Amino acid sequence: MPGVSERDFALYAGMMTSVYQFHDLMLARLLHLASPDATVIVVSDHGFHCDAQRPALTGAENPMALDSAWHRSLGMICAAGPGLKADQRVYGASILDVTPTVLTLFGLPVGEDMDGRVMVDAFEETPGIDRVPTWEDGSEAAVKDEAFAPTDRAAVEQLVALGYLDALSVDAEANAAAVEWEAALALAKVYLSSQRPSLALPLLEASYAERPSDPRATALLAQCLYTVGRAADCAALLQEHSTAETGNPVMRAILLGSAWLALGRQEDAQAQFARAEALAPGNAEPVVLRGEGYLALSDWDAAEDTFRRALAADADHVRAHDGLAAAHLGKRRFHEAAQSALEAVGRLNFFRERIFASGSLWWGWETTPVPCKHSKPRSEWSLASATPTAGRPRSTASSATATRPPNTAGPPRRWRTKPDAPAPR
């Protein structure tokens, strides 16, 4: 494995498996001690990359940027207890849905100001859902607003201890400025991941202007420029920092390749994706982007081969399943296209374009369709659901943007809506 010595591999190869086994033992003990009437929920907003999917290390990475690079975008939630379905799969869950669901399990009202929803599909019978305007009262809101100030050294020290900030300076004002800068960057990430790049852009432009040498500000600003349709500006920014020794060279190549692809420079795009793939062998993302480039050229055979190679590296890569569906559809293989589209939807229910695509594929079949294996819940899943860290898009319109960052959805394509419609391009 690149970046890992034989000695370290021998010492730590089984570490994560042992950690999972230990956690399973503790969970089993808790279940044994709990009442049979207890409801148990296991939830994680993200996983961690392992094997070939782990981030490439150069030794020059910013520690805080490196921490997030290990995160998988998909999380999970499992639940068991009285009134909950058993051995069923629940689609479309988000980390934001946990609190409203727990409140409903306790028979308590859900705040109308909560972004999440009650996961009603997890219940044997649709629960009654009571509402209150908010769980916050005036005094709590005031405490919430005043709970943290950038000049509060104790709060800053806690953030340092958690790894969110670099070590403190003796200068209190410098500490305050560092916290404010990190807070703006974090808010911009939220806006980007929740399909609101226009809100992220001014924050990132200000962050980059203040710290142009910080690779996180550069990468996020480039991603945001690409997302709002300014591919040329994205490419110019990345080329300006092409010789930087810090940052993630794989992500830089992926972003630059995506910008070239959006600008119609296929050869330059494929060269960048090939570079990213060489820098991180086994990383599915650059492979998926190469496949999306083949889709743009209507080279269905090359696209299919590329997406299959990506899925061999990461079987849960949503856009790889999505791209494979498009390749099948381009070759008029409707059964296979619908199956791949359902694989994408099954992992990321908020992939709404594919939901509509799946329906149109059933229309497009020239023979009687047969059920796909994911058209019914799989018994081996227990309320398991892939959950994006940032939650659901707020509307279909917000998720169907003209351009997208490389780590969300691929180039927009039109799908069949009736049998005589053209294949996707």
C-alpha positions as a printed Julia matrix, in Angstrom:
425×3 Matrix{Float64}:
   0.0    0.0     0.0
   1.49   3.39   -1.01
   2.86   5.37    1.93
   2.77   2.42    4.35
   5.88   0.45    5.24
   5.82  -3.35    5.4
   6.5   -3.15    9.15
   3.58  -0.77    9.78
   1.31  -2.88    7.6
   2.2   -6.01    9.58
   1.6   -4.2    12.88
  -1.64  -2.41   12.07
  -3.33  -4.35    9.25
  -5.89  -5.91   11.6
  -6.37  -2.89   13.86
  -9.67  -1.59   12.52
 -11.17  -5.08   12.36
 -10.29  -5.53   16.02
 -11.77  -2.12   16.89
 -15.06  -3.05   15.19
 -15.13  -6.4    16.98
 -14.54  -4.69   20.31
 -17.36  -2.19   19.67
 -19.66  -5.05   18.67
 -18.85  -6.79   21.96
 -19.71  -3.65   23.93
 -22.93  -3.21   21.97
 -23.87  -6.83   22.62
 -23.33  -6.27   26.35
 -25.51  -3.15   26.33
 -28.27  -5.03   24.51
 -28.03  -7.82   27.07
 -28.41  -5.36   29.95
 -31.18  -3.33   28.32
 -34.84  -4.02   28.85
 -36.61  -5.92   26.07
 -38.75  -2.79   25.7
 -35.71  -0.6    25.05
 -35.21   1.06   21.69
 -31.61   0.98   20.49
 -30.27   3.24   17.73
 -26.75   3.03   16.32
 -25.84   5.97   14.11
 -22.78   7.43   12.41
 -22.75  10.49   10.18
 -19.77   9.17    8.2
 -17.33   6.32    7.97
 -13.61   6.25    7.27
 -11.72   5.33    4.12
  -9.58   2.24    4.32
  -7.5    0.12    1.96
  -6.96   1.82   -1.4
  -9.5    4.54   -0.6
  -7.41   6.1     2.14
  -6.0    9.55    1.31
  -2.59   9.8    -0.3
  -0.06  11.23    2.15
   2.84  13.46    1.16
   3.85  14.61    4.66
   3.03  18.25    3.88
  -0.71  18.13    4.53
  -2.46  20.47    6.92
  -3.52  18.23    9.85
  -7.04  19.64    9.98
  -7.52  19.23    6.24
  -6.15  15.7     6.45
  -8.65  14.67    9.13
 -11.63  15.31    6.87
  -9.93  13.59    3.93
 -10.29  10.28    5.78
 -14.07  10.6     6.02
 -16.38   8.55    3.82
 -19.37  10.55    2.62
 -21.85   7.8     3.58
 -23.0    7.12    7.13
 -25.4    4.61    8.58
 -28.27   4.23   11.01
 -29.69   1.04   12.51
 -32.59   0.9    14.95
 -34.48  -1.8    16.79
 -37.24  -1.7    19.35
 -41.0   -1.91   19.97
 -43.03  -0.44   17.14
 -40.11  -0.39   14.69
 -39.95  -2.53   11.58
 -37.53  -5.45   11.58
 -35.25  -6.43    8.72
 -36.35  -3.54    6.55
 -34.39  -0.9     4.72
 -35.22   2.78    5.27
 -34.32   5.12    2.44
 -33.41   8.78    2.58
 -32.27   9.06    6.18
 -30.09  11.97    7.26
 -28.21  12.78   10.44
 -30.72  15.63   10.83
 -33.56  13.1    11.12
 -32.3   11.42   14.26
 -33.54  14.0    16.78
 -37.09  14.32   15.32
 -37.36  10.52   15.23
 -36.17  10.1    18.83
 -38.63  12.78   19.99
 -41.45  10.92   18.27
 -40.36   7.64   19.88
 -40.65   9.38   23.26
 -44.06  10.79   22.36
 -42.71  14.32   22.37
 -43.4   17.04   19.78
 -40.99  17.88   16.99
 -39.76  21.45   16.66
 -40.98  23.22   13.55
 -37.57  24.88   13.33
 -35.79  21.52   13.0
 -34.37  20.77    9.57
 -34.82  17.01    9.83
 -37.92  14.85    9.53
 -39.35  11.87   11.37
 -38.3    8.62    9.69
 -41.88   7.36    9.48
 -40.85   4.47    7.2
 -39.03   2.91   10.15
 -42.26   2.49   12.15
 -44.61  -0.48   11.87
 -47.52   1.97   11.96
 -47.32   5.6    10.89
 -46.88   7.55   14.14
 -48.77  10.64   15.09
 -46.41  13.59   14.97
 -47.03  16.53   17.28
 -45.41  19.89   16.57
 -44.2   22.82   18.61
 -42.73  26.01   17.16
 -39.38  25.43   18.87
 -37.71  23.73   21.79
 -35.73  26.89   22.49
 -37.02  29.53   24.87
 -35.7   33.04   25.16
 -33.2   32.32   27.9
 -31.8   29.22   26.17
 -31.48  31.08   22.9
 -29.57  33.84   24.66
 -27.26  31.31   26.27
 -26.79  29.64   22.89
 -25.85  32.94   21.26
 -23.42  33.83   24.03
 -22.01  30.36   24.59
 -18.9   30.99   22.51
 -16.84  34.06   21.74
 -13.58  34.01   19.76
 -11.81  35.7    22.69
 -12.93  33.01   25.16
  -9.59  31.27   25.76
 -11.13  28.23   27.46
 -13.42  27.63   24.47
 -10.54  28.12   22.05
  -8.37  25.68   24.02
 -11.14  23.1    23.79
 -11.21  23.5    20.0
  -7.43  23.09   19.91
  -7.65  19.93   22.03
 -10.28  18.51   19.63
  -8.02  19.2    16.65
 -10.17  21.88   15.05
  -7.62  24.66   15.53
  -3.86  25.01   15.51
  -2.01  25.62   18.77
  -2.83  28.85   20.55
  -0.83  32.02   20.18
   0.04  34.28   23.11
  -1.83  36.98   21.2
  -5.52  36.89   22.15
  -6.52  38.9    19.08
  -4.66  36.45   16.83
  -6.53  33.59   18.47
  -9.83  35.36   17.87
  -8.98  35.99   14.22
  -8.0   32.34   13.74
 -11.29  31.13   15.21
 -13.32  33.52   13.07
 -11.45  32.41    9.94
 -12.04  28.72   10.72
 -15.72  29.41   11.5
 -16.21  31.13    8.13
 -14.51  28.22    6.35
 -16.71  25.71    8.18
 -19.87  27.64    7.29
 -18.8   27.76    3.65
 -18.41  23.96    3.71
 -21.96  23.65    5.02
 -23.27  25.87    2.23
 -21.34  23.91   -0.39
 -22.45  20.51    0.83
 -26.08  21.62    1.1
 -26.24  22.83   -2.51
 -26.0   26.56   -1.68
 -22.73  27.57   -3.38
 -23.83  31.18   -3.94
 -23.81  31.65   -0.16
 -20.43  29.94    0.18
 -18.7   32.0    -2.52
 -18.34  35.37   -0.68
 -17.13  33.58    2.47
 -14.53  31.64    0.53
 -13.38  34.67   -1.44
 -12.82  36.52    1.84
 -11.05  33.51    3.41
  -8.78  33.13    0.39
  -8.0   36.87    0.33
  -6.94  36.67    3.98
  -4.91  33.44    3.64
  -4.09  32.8    -0.03
  -1.44  30.23    0.91
  -3.82  28.02    2.9
  -4.53  24.97    0.68
  -7.99  24.48    2.19
  -9.13  27.95    1.18
  -7.72  27.44   -2.32
  -9.34  24.03   -2.82
 -12.74  25.06   -1.46
 -12.79  28.29   -3.48
 -11.87  26.35   -6.63
 -14.62  23.83   -5.95
 -17.12  26.61   -5.35
 -16.15  28.44   -8.55
 -16.62  25.22  -10.48
 -19.99  24.61   -8.85
 -21.4   28.04   -9.72
 -20.4   27.59  -13.35
 -17.12  29.55  -13.33
 -14.95  26.71  -14.6
 -12.44  29.07  -16.24
 -11.88  30.91  -12.96
 -11.55  27.56  -11.17
  -8.86  26.42  -13.61
  -7.01  29.74  -13.39
  -6.92  29.58   -9.59
  -5.63  26.01   -9.56
  -2.98  26.75  -12.18
  -1.82  29.71  -10.1
  -1.15  27.28   -7.25
   0.1   24.4    -9.42
   3.55  24.45   -7.82
   2.31  24.57   -4.22
   3.92  21.96   -2.02
   1.02  21.84    0.42
  -2.51  20.65   -0.07
  -3.9   17.51   -1.64
  -2.39  16.99   -5.13
  -5.01  14.36   -5.94
  -7.9   16.72   -5.26
  -6.11  19.5    -7.15
  -5.82  17.26  -10.22
  -9.45  16.16   -9.9
 -10.71  19.73   -9.65
  -8.57  20.94  -12.56
  -9.64  18.0   -14.69
 -13.28  18.72  -13.88
 -12.81  22.35  -14.92
 -11.19  21.33  -18.22
 -14.03  18.87  -18.8
 -16.61  21.61  -18.25
 -14.71  23.82  -20.71
 -14.68  21.08  -23.36
 -10.95  20.39  -23.12
 -11.25  16.6   -23.08
  -7.58  15.74  -23.55
  -6.47  18.09  -20.77
  -9.22  16.75  -18.5
  -8.27  13.11  -19.09
  -4.61  13.94  -18.46
  -5.46  15.41  -15.06
  -7.67  12.45  -14.15
  -4.88  10.08  -15.18
  -2.47  12.05  -12.97
  -4.86  11.81  -10.02
  -5.27   8.1   -10.59
  -1.49   7.63  -10.68
  -1.05   9.64   -7.47
  -3.71   7.6    -5.67
  -3.89   4.09   -7.13
  -7.18   2.5    -6.22
  -8.96   5.82   -5.55
 -12.28   5.57   -7.37
 -12.95   9.31   -7.76
 -10.57  10.11  -10.66
 -11.67   6.9   -12.38
 -15.32   7.99  -12.13
 -14.46  11.39  -13.56
 -12.7    9.76  -16.5
 -15.84   7.72  -17.08
 -17.96  10.86  -17.03
 -15.65  12.28  -19.68
 -16.32   9.26  -21.87
 -20.05   9.77  -21.35
 -19.69  13.33  -22.62
 -18.13  11.86  -25.79
 -20.89   9.2   -26.06
 -18.19   6.52  -25.89
 -20.43   4.05  -24.1
 -18.03   1.06  -24.17
 -15.13   3.03  -22.67
 -17.48   4.58  -20.11
 -18.83   1.19  -19.05
 -15.34  -0.29  -18.65
 -14.18   2.75  -16.66
 -17.16   2.77  -14.28
 -16.78  -0.97  -13.68
 -13.15  -0.36  -12.78
 -14.24   2.37  -10.34
 -16.76   0.04   -8.71
 -14.09  -2.61   -8.31
 -12.23  -0.08   -6.16
 -15.29   1.28   -4.32
 -18.5   -0.71   -4.64
 -20.48   2.06   -2.89
 -19.5    4.93   -5.17
 -22.87   6.45   -6.05
 -21.8    8.27   -9.2
 -20.06   5.16  -10.51
 -23.38   3.29  -10.38
 -25.08   6.34  -11.9
 -22.54   6.56  -14.71
 -22.81   2.85  -15.4
 -26.58   3.31  -15.73
 -26.0    6.06  -18.3
 -23.56   3.86  -20.24
 -26.07   0.99  -20.29
 -28.78   3.37  -21.4
 -26.6    4.69  -24.2
 -26.29   1.09  -25.41
 -30.08   0.62  -25.03
 -29.65  -2.02  -22.32
 -32.64  -0.9   -20.3
 -32.76  -3.7   -17.7
 -29.1   -3.18  -16.78
 -29.53   0.6   -16.78
 -32.45   0.44  -14.36
 -30.53  -1.92  -12.09
 -27.53   0.42  -11.91
 -29.78   3.44  -11.35
 -31.47   1.65   -8.46
 -28.05   0.79   -7.02
 -27.28   4.53   -6.98
 -30.63   5.46   -5.45
 -30.33   2.69   -2.87
 -27.11   4.2    -1.57
 -28.08   7.84   -1.82
 -31.83   8.32   -1.84
 -31.47  12.03   -2.43
 -30.1   11.32   -5.9
 -33.46  12.46   -7.22
 -32.49  12.65  -10.87
 -31.92   8.92  -10.81
 -35.31   8.31   -9.17
 -37.0    9.93  -12.16
 -34.57   8.15  -14.47
 -35.45   4.77  -12.99
 -39.12   5.43  -13.66
 -38.43   6.44  -17.24
 -36.35   3.31  -17.78
 -39.3    1.12  -16.89
 -41.22   3.05  -19.55
 -38.44   2.53  -22.07
 -38.25  -1.25  -21.81
 -39.49  -3.02  -24.92
 -40.32  -6.17  -22.97
 -42.15  -6.77  -19.72
 -39.82  -5.53  -16.98
 -38.68  -7.91  -14.31
 -38.18  -6.8   -10.71
 -34.65  -5.67   -9.88
 -33.0   -7.06   -6.78
 -33.28  -3.72   -4.97
 -36.96  -3.18   -5.79
 -37.69  -4.82   -2.43
 -35.85  -4.33    0.85
 -33.06  -6.79    1.51
 -33.52  -8.81    4.66
 -29.86  -8.61    5.58
 -30.22  -4.85    6.12
 -31.7   -3.66    9.39
 -32.88  -0.12    8.79
 -29.52   0.52    7.2
 -29.33   3.62    5.09
 -26.58   5.57    3.41
 -26.74   9.07    4.83
 -24.83  12.04    3.48
 -23.08  14.03    6.17
 -24.59  17.32    5.19
 -28.22  16.23    5.04
 -30.73  16.4     2.22
 -31.08  19.03   -0.44
 -34.03  21.25    0.42
 -35.74  20.84   -2.93
 -35.47  19.0    -6.2
 -34.5   22.22   -7.9
 -31.61  22.79   -5.53
 -30.17  19.33   -6.18
 -30.46  19.53   -9.96
 -27.94  22.32  -10.51
 -26.32  22.95  -13.88
 -22.85  22.15  -12.56
 -21.7   20.25   -9.5
 -18.53  19.84   -7.49
 -16.62  16.65   -8.3
 -17.55  14.94   -5.01
 -21.33  15.24   -5.4
 -22.93  14.48   -8.73
 -21.7   14.09  -12.27
 -22.23  16.16  -15.41
 -25.94  16.77  -16.03
 -27.44  14.46  -18.63
 -30.9   14.07  -20.09
 -32.54  10.69  -19.64
 -35.22   8.96  -21.63
 -38.75   9.98  -20.77
 -40.49   7.97  -23.47
 -39.49   5.08  -25.76
 -38.56   7.27  -28.75
 -36.47   9.77  -26.76
 -32.75   9.99  -27.59
 -30.15   8.27  -25.46
 -28.38  10.36  -22.79
 -25.45  12.47  -23.87
